[in-house]
Amino acid sequence: MLTGWFSFPDGEATAGDVLALRRVEDVLRRAGLEYDVAWSPGFRPDAPHLADVAPERYGRLVFVCGPLHGPQIEELHRRFAHCRRIAVGTSVIDPHGPAVTGFHRVLAR
């Protein structure tokens, strides 16, 4: 499951977020790995939304781009606790905060 601030109903999708997502998608496609992208209903009404996905369908969760902080990311850790969770191209505001420490791996900018 690919997520980012573009996945949250009150999130945002900057050009940088979308470009970073496209790059991660390209890497996964080339590696032959299947994935879904969770979008905010406000950005892509026809796409999978976090509120509707079944976390048990996934073994990996990747958070793409943006700052790692806040209750939205902490909730991802709770809902997808069984998944290997990786953050890619992110900003780390508080390296000891739960939004950061919940990831198994952080590949910061």
N, C-alpha and C positions, 0 to 999 in steps of 0.2 A: 504494500500500500504506500503510495506516494502522497505526502501531505505537506502543508506549509501554511503560511498565513492566509493564502488563497483558499484554504479549506474551511476556515471558520466563518460562521454567518456574519460576525462582526469584524472579520479580517479585511485584508486588502490584497490586491494583486498588482504590484508594480511591474514595470517592464522588466526590471532585473529579476523579480521573482519568476516571471513566466519564462524568461530566457534560461535561468538556472534550471527550472523544471524541464524544459526541452532538452537541455544538455544531459541531465540525469536519465531522462527517457531514452535518449540516443544510446547512452552507455549500456543501459539495461537491455535494449533491443539487440544491440550488437553482441551482447553476451548470451542472448537467447533466453532471457529471463522474462517471465510474464509479470505483469503488474496492473494495478488499477490506480487511478488518480482520484482523490476525493476533492471535490470543488464545493465552494459555498453555493447554495442555491441561488444567491443573488448574481453570481458570475456565470454559472453554467447550470441552468435548471434541469437539463436532461442528463447530467453526469451523476456518478455516485456521490452521495453526500455522507459526511461522517455520521450523522444521526441515523442513517439508514443502513449502513454496512454492518455485517456480522464480523466482529473482530476475529472470531475463531477461524475464519476462512484464510487468515493471513499468518505467515510465519515471520515476516519482516515488515517493519515500518520505517520509512525514510522521511525525515522532515527536511525540506529543501528551502534554503535561503532565509534570511531575516534574523531578527534577534531571538535568542532563546530566553524567554521570560514569560511569566504570567500563568494564570490558572488554566487557560486553554491548553497549553502544552502539558501542564501537570495532569490534566484530565486524559490526554492521549496516553500518557504513561500508565494510568490506571486502567483504561479501557483495553489497551493493547499490551498488558503486562506480560503476557506469554510470548510476545514477539521479540525478536532481536531488533532493537531500536537504534537507528543511526541518524545523526544530524549532519547535513552536508552544506557547505557554503554559508554557514551561519555566523552571527555575531554573539560572542559570549560576554554578557554584562556582568554576571556574578557566577564565577566558576563553581561555587559551592551551593548555588541555589538548586532547588529540586527540579526546576525545568531543565537544567543542564545535567545534573547528576543522574537523572532518570534514563539518560541515553547510555547505551553500551559503548558507543563510539561517537566522538564529535570531531568532525573535520571542519574546523572553523576557517573563516576567511583569513 
